[in-house]
Amino acid sequence: MRIRKGDTVIVISGAEKGRIGQVLRVFPDDRTVVVEKVRLIKRHTRAGQGGTQQGGIVEKEAPIHISKVAMIDPRTQKPTRVRIRRLPGGGTERIAARGGESLEKP
């Protein structure tokens, strides 16, 4: 997948359109990602046995489909598509389609 954990993305459609956050988890089989502070849901939890876990209402992020998010170009801070460039040594690197800059973390 072209979007990985730790990438900064923007939501491009849906109720959360325009929100920016970091990817916390990626689910390749479902083609979904969990983005920080986006699509918050409430879960009602029961207290654990022996007082190990407190009960109550917990707010957490729910997965969002990967087609609804776009990477943020590190240079222009605008949404961009991700391209894969083959390196001479046989490896690959992700680059921003908008600016051509590498998206790999140093």
ChimeraX commands (.cxc) that place a marker at each C-alpha (Angstrom):
marker #1 position 0.00,0.00,0.00 radius 0.5
marker #1 position 1.17,3.49,-0.74 radius 0.5
marker #1 position 0.07,4.98,2.58 radius 0.5
marker #1 position 1.89,3.74,5.65 radius 0.5
marker #1 position 1.85,4.18,9.41 radius 0.5
marker #1 position 3.19,7.59,10.45 radius 0.5
marker #1 position 2.28,9.39,7.19 radius 0.5
marker #1 position 0.45,12.71,7.36 radius 0.5
marker #1 position -2.80,12.58,5.39 radius 0.5
marker #1 position -5.84,14.75,4.69 radius 0.5
marker #1 position -9.41,13.45,4.38 radius 0.5
marker #1 position -10.68,14.34,0.90 radius 0.5
marker #1 position -14.33,13.24,1.12 radius 0.5
marker #1 position -17.08,12.43,3.58 radius 0.5
marker #1 position -18.19,14.00,6.84 radius 0.5
marker #1 position -14.58,14.50,8.02 radius 0.5
marker #1 position -13.46,16.27,4.81 radius 0.5
marker #1 position -10.51,18.63,5.33 radius 0.5
marker #1 position -9.26,17.07,8.58 radius 0.5
marker #1 position -5.51,16.40,8.76 radius 0.5
marker #1 position -3.81,13.78,10.92 radius 0.5
marker #1 position -1.21,11.06,11.14 radius 0.5
marker #1 position -1.92,7.46,10.21 radius 0.5
marker #1 position -1.97,5.34,13.37 radius 0.5
marker #1 position -2.75,1.92,11.86 radius 0.5
marker #1 position -3.12,0.42,8.38 radius 0.5
marker #1 position -5.33,-2.56,7.52 radius 0.5
marker #1 position -4.24,-3.72,4.02 radius 0.5
marker #1 position -6.79,-6.54,3.81 radius 0.5
marker #1 position -9.72,-4.16,4.38 radius 0.5
marker #1 position -8.03,-1.23,2.53 radius 0.5
marker #1 position -8.66,1.03,5.55 radius 0.5
marker #1 position -6.54,3.28,7.76 radius 0.5
marker #1 position -6.98,4.75,11.23 radius 0.5
marker #1 position -6.15,8.46,11.28 radius 0.5
marker #1 position -5.44,10.40,14.48 radius 0.5
marker #1 position -8.44,12.51,15.66 radius 0.5
marker #1 position -10.55,11.56,12.59 radius 0.5
marker #1 position -13.86,9.64,12.70 radius 0.5
marker #1 position -14.12,9.47,16.47 radius 0.5
marker #1 position -16.64,6.97,17.82 radius 0.5
marker #1 position -17.82,6.18,21.33 radius 0.5
marker #1 position -17.61,2.71,22.84 radius 0.5
marker #1 position -19.42,1.76,26.01 radius 0.5
marker #1 position -17.10,-0.51,27.98 radius 0.5
marker #1 position -17.74,-2.71,30.97 radius 0.5
marker #1 position -15.40,-2.62,33.97 radius 0.5
marker #1 position -12.80,-5.39,34.05 radius 0.5
marker #1 position -12.69,-8.07,36.71 radius 0.5
marker #1 position -10.85,-7.14,39.87 radius 0.5
marker #1 position -10.91,-3.45,39.00 radius 0.5
marker #1 position -8.21,-3.78,36.34 radius 0.5
marker #1 position -10.12,-1.72,33.78 radius 0.5
marker #1 position -12.47,1.14,34.48 radius 0.5
marker #1 position -15.87,1.06,32.79 radius 0.5
marker #1 position -17.49,3.96,30.99 radius 0.5
marker #1 position -17.65,5.63,27.60 radius 0.5
marker #1 position -14.39,5.55,25.64 radius 0.5
marker #1 position -13.82,7.72,22.57 radius 0.5
marker #1 position -11.53,6.28,19.90 radius 0.5
marker #1 position -10.77,6.48,16.19 radius 0.5
marker #1 position -12.53,4.19,13.71 radius 0.5
marker #1 position -11.07,3.03,10.38 radius 0.5
marker #1 position -11.69,5.08,7.23 radius 0.5
marker #1 position -11.36,3.78,3.66 radius 0.5
marker #1 position -8.01,4.51,2.06 radius 0.5
marker #1 position -9.66,6.07,-1.01 radius 0.5
marker #1 position -10.97,8.89,1.20 radius 0.5
marker #1 position -7.50,10.07,2.27 radius 0.5
marker #1 position -4.59,11.65,0.37 radius 0.5
marker #1 position -0.97,12.17,1.38 radius 0.5
marker #1 position 0.23,15.68,2.21 radius 0.5
marker #1 position 3.07,16.90,-0.03 radius 0.5
marker #1 position 5.96,17.81,2.31 radius 0.5
marker #1 position 6.93,20.85,0.21 radius 0.5
marker #1 position 3.57,22.45,-0.67 radius 0.5
marker #1 position 1.41,21.08,2.18 radius 0.5
marker #1 position -1.31,20.15,-0.36 radius 0.5
marker #1 position -2.88,16.75,-1.13 radius 0.5
marker #1 position -0.92,14.60,-3.56 radius 0.5
marker #1 position -0.96,11.15,-5.07 radius 0.5
marker #1 position 1.90,8.76,-4.35 radius 0.5
marker #1 position 4.08,7.26,-7.05 radius 0.5
marker #1 position 6.61,4.46,-6.73 radius 0.5
marker #1 position 10.09,5.01,-8.19 radius 0.5
marker #1 position 12.39,2.08,-8.85 radius 0.5
marker #1 position 15.93,2.60,-7.65 radius 0.5
marker #1 position 19.02,1.40,-9.56 radius 0.5
marker #1 position 19.93,-0.97,-6.72 radius 0.5
marker #1 position 16.65,-2.85,-7.09 radius 0.5
marker #1 position 14.67,-1.16,-4.31 radius 0.5
marker #1 position 11.78,1.28,-4.46 radius 0.5
marker #1 position 10.91,4.63,-2.91 radius 0.5
marker #1 position 7.68,6.58,-2.61 radius 0.5
marker #1 position 7.57,10.02,-4.18 radius 0.5
marker #1 position 4.94,12.78,-4.20 radius 0.5
marker #1 position 3.27,13.11,-7.62 radius 0.5
marker #1 position 2.72,16.86,-7.10 radius 0.5
marker #1 position 6.28,17.92,-6.27 radius 0.5
marker #1 position 8.44,14.89,-7.03 radius 0.5
marker #1 position 9.95,14.85,-3.54 radius 0.5
marker #1 position 10.69,11.64,-1.67 radius 0.5
marker #1 position 8.16,10.65,1.00 radius 0.5
marker #1 position 10.53,8.26,2.75 radius 0.5
marker #1 position 11.53,9.13,6.30 radius 0.5
marker #1 position 15.31,9.72,6.67 radius 0.5
marker link #1:1,2 radius 0.2
marker link #1:2,3 radius 0.2
marker link #1:3,4 radius 0.2
marker link #1:4,5 radius 0.2
marker link #1:5,6 radius 0.2
marker link #1:6,7 radius 0.2
marker link #1:7,8 radius 0.2
marker link #1:8,9 radius 0.2
marker link #1:9,10 radius 0.2
marker link #1:10,11 radius 0.2
marker link #1:11,12 radius 0.2
marker link #1:12,13 radius 0.2
marker link #1:13,14 radius 0.2
marker link #1:14,15 radius 0.2
marker link #1:15,16 radius 0.2
marker link #1:16,17 radius 0.2
marker link #1:17,18 radius 0.2
marker link #1:18,19 radius 0.2
marker link #1:19,20 radius 0.2
marker link #1:20,21 radius 0.2
marker link #1:21,22 radius 0.2
marker link #1:22,23 radius 0.2
marker link #1:23,24 radius 0.2
marker link #1:24,25 radius 0.2
marker link #1:25,26 radius 0.2
marker link #1:26,27 radius 0.2
marker link #1:27,28 radius 0.2
marker link #1:28,29 radius 0.2
marker link #1:29,30 radius 0.2
marker link #1:30,31 radius 0.2
marker link #1:31,32 radius 0.2
marker link #1:32,33 radius 0.2
marker link #1:33,34 radius 0.2
marker link #1:34,35 radius 0.2
marker link #1:35,36 radius 0.2
marker link #1:36,37 radius 0.2
marker link #1:37,38 radius 0.2
marker link #1:38,39 radius 0.2
marker link #1:39,40 radius 0.2
marker link #1:40,41 radius 0.2
marker link #1:41,42 radius 0.2
marker link #1:42,43 radius 0.2
marker link #1:43,44 radius 0.2
marker link #1:44,45 radius 0.2
marker link #1:45,46 radius 0.2
marker link #1:46,47 radius 0.2
marker link #1:47,48 radius 0.2
marker link #1:48,49 radius 0.2
marker link #1:49,50 radius 0.2
marker link #1:50,51 radius 0.2
marker link #1:51,52 radius 0.2
marker link #1:52,53 radius 0.2
marker link #1:53,54 radius 0.2
marker link #1:54,55 radius 0.2
marker link #1:55,56 radius 0.2
marker link #1:56,57 radius 0.2
marker link #1:57,58 radius 0.2
marker link #1:58,59 radius 0.2
marker link #1:59,60 radius 0.2
marker link #1:60,61 radius 0.2
marker link #1:61,62 radius 0.2
marker link #1:62,63 radius 0.2
marker link #1:63,64 radius 0.2
marker link #1:64,65 radius 0.2
marker link #1:65,66 radius 0.2
marker link #1:66,67 radius 0.2
marker link #1:67,68 radius 0.2
marker link #1:68,69 radius 0.2
marker link #1:69,70 radius 0.2
marker link #1:70,71 radius 0.2
marker link #1:71,72 radius 0.2
marker link #1:72,73 radius 0.2
marker link #1:73,74 radius 0.2
marker link #1:74,75 radius 0.2
marker link #1:75,76 radius 0.2
marker link #1:76,77 radius 0.2
marker link #1:77,78 radius 0.2
marker link #1:78,79 radius 0.2
marker link #1:79,80 radius 0.2
marker link #1:80,81 radius 0.2
marker link #1:81,82 radius 0.2
marker link #1:82,83 radius 0.2
marker link #1:83,84 radius 0.2
marker link #1:84,85 radius 0.2
marker link #1:85,86 radius 0.2
marker link #1:86,87 radius 0.2
marker link #1:87,88 radius 0.2
marker link #1:88,89 radius 0.2
marker link #1:89,90 radius 0.2
marker link #1:90,91 radius 0.2
marker link #1:91,92 radius 0.2
marker link #1:92,93 radius 0.2
marker link #1:93,94 radius 0.2
marker link #1:94,95 radius 0.2
marker link #1:95,96 radius 0.2
marker link #1:96,97 radius 0.2
marker link #1:97,98 radius 0.2
marker link #1:98,99 radius 0.2
marker link #1:99,100 radius 0.2
marker link #1:100,101 radius 0.2
marker link #1:101,102 radius 0.2
marker link #1:102,103 radius 0.2
marker link #1:103,104 radius 0.2
marker link #1:104,105 radius 0.2
marker link #1:105,106 radius 0.2
view
